[in-house]
């Protein structure tokens, strides 16, 4: 299942517009703040499809019945641009567990690259709801390798929500082909059609990690 949030009226569009804007991107603090805001909006949208059960809450004057989510949630993030985005999710799913994966592009002299996964920190995922958050879904290779690495480390989740802010059509297609169809839902703020020869999304916004934390060597 694919959900593209820009197809509805949402404040998320404003945050994405600011993140794309070259005149605003020089403010790294604002860029990180918008990553967090996007995480909050995305978490709210995902919360609508979770499983809820009635619970009783005692107030000073009586009891109130409230519908509360019952799923055990794990939020997994691909470092490093995913950190502020992850924080936005945690503000809504504040009792969720967290997992972190280090994945990067290792380039060859001819300009081609392979994605390397080096570091994994994960809790038990068996039977839980995994929310895999990555701001940019370009080729989809990093996402799928991260998912497979998490499965080897923590077991198989009952359902996986993939949450990206900007995705490419190619990345969505790749993820749809390589992740369990009935147990995966893809959420994205917007979808761009083009990838450059170096696999950057166009128009995209550039390198989200560099914009959030400074240029890397």
N, C-alpha and C positions, 0 to 999 in steps of 0.2 A: 504494500500500500504506500502511495506517495502523497504527501501533503505539502503544497506550495502556498505559504502563508501570504505572499504578496497578492494573491488572487482575491483576497478579501481586504476590506478596509482595516488597517492595523497600524498602530504607532510604530511597529517594527520597521516599516518602510522609511520613516524619518531617520532612525538610527543607522540603517543601512546606507541611506543617502549621504549622511555625514561621514561614515567610514570610507565611502568611495571618493569623497570630495578632496581633491589635491590641496585645496586652500585650507582645509581643516586637519588634514592628516599630519601636519607638522606638530600638532599638539598631541603628544603621545599619551598624556593623561586622559584627554577626552576620548582618544581612540580606545584605550582600555576600558573606560567607563561605558562606552557604547557596546563593547564586547559583553560586559556584564549585563547591561540592559537587554541585549538580545537574548542572553541566557535566561533572564527572568521571564521575558515574553514567551520564549520557546517552552520553558518549563510549565508555564500556565496552560499553554495549548495542549501539551502532552498530558497534563493532569486531568483533562476532560475525558480521556479514554481509559483511564485506569479503573480498576475494580474497587467499588465502594460498598461498605457495610454500615448499618446503623449502629451508632454507639451512644451511650448515655453520658452526659457531662453534668456533674453536680454544680449548681450555682448557689450563691448565698440564699436564694429564695426557693429553690426547688431543683428540678432536673430538666435538662433539655436533650432531645434526641438530635444527633448530628450525624450526617453521612460523612464518613472518613475513609480515605484510601487505605487498603489493606495489603497492598503488594510490598514486598521487600525490594527496595530500589538500590542499585549500585550505579553511580555515575562514573564513567571511565573517560579519561581525557588523554589526547595525544599532545605531548609537550612540544613547543613552549607556548605557542599562541593560544592554546586551549585553556590556559590557566585562568584568565579573567572570565572567559566564557563559562568555565566550570563553576566559578564563584557565583555567577548569576543563577545557575541551577540550584546550588546549595542554599541560596536564600529562600527558595520555595520548598525544595525537598531537604529540609534541614536535618532530618533524621536518616538521610541516605548514607550508605557507605561509599567510599571512593576508591578508584583504581587509576593508576597512571602508567603510561607507556611512552617510551622514547623511540620515535621513528624519524628517520631522516633520509634524504636523498644522497646517495654516494655516486658522484659523477665520474665518468671515464673521460679520457682525453678527447674522445670524439663527440663529447657533449651528451651522450646517453647516460642514463642513471639506473641504479637499482635501489629499491627502498630497503633500508636496514632497520630492524627492530633490535634494540640492544638492552633496554631496561624495562622490567615489568614489576609493578607492585600492585597486587590484587588480592582481594578477599575471596571467599567462596562465592561462586556465581550460580551454583546449581539450583535450578528452580526459581531463581529470582528474576526481577525485571532489570535488564541492563539498558542504561541510556548512554550511548557512545557519542560523545560530543567532540566535534572538530569544526572550527569556524569555516574552513575552506575544503570543499570536496572537489578536487580537481580530476585526477585520473581514477581515483577510487582505490588505487593499489595500496596506499598506506592504511586506509580504513580497513580493507579486507584482511591485510596481514596482521593488523592490530587485533581485529576480532578473533582471528585464528589463534594468535598468541595468547589472548585472554582465555580462550576455551581450554588450551593446553594447561594453563596455570590454574584456573579457577573452576573449571567445569562448565556445563552447558546451561545458559539461562533459559527461562521459560519463554521470554520474549525480549527482543532487542529493538530499541528505538534509536535510529541514527539521526542526529540533529546537527545540521550544518546551516550556516548563515547564507553563504553563497556557494552554489554548486554548479558544475558543468553538466550538460546533458550526457556527455561521455562518462563522467564519474557516477552519475545516477544509474546509468545502464550497467556499468561494471559491477556496482554494488548489488544491483538487483539480480544479476546473473550468478554471483558468487556467495550470496548469503541466503539463509533459509527463507523461502518465499512466504510461508504461512506464519513464520515467527519473527518477521522483520517488518518494521514500519519506518519509512524514511520521511523526515521532516526537513524542510529547507525554507529559508526566507525568500530566496529568489533563485532562478536558474538562468545562467548565461550559456550561450550556444557554442562559443569558440574556446579552443585551447591553443596556445602558441606552441612552437616546435620544442620549447623548453617546458611544456606542460603547465603554463600559468594560465589562469582563467582570464578571458577577455569579455567585457571590459573589466570585470573583477574589481580588485582594489590594490593590487600589488602584493608584497610579502607581509602577511598579517603579523608574523612574529617580529619582524624588523620594525614595523610601525608601532607595535606595542612596547618593545623593549630596546630598540636600537639596532643598528646594522651589525650583522655577524660577519666574522672573517670567513 
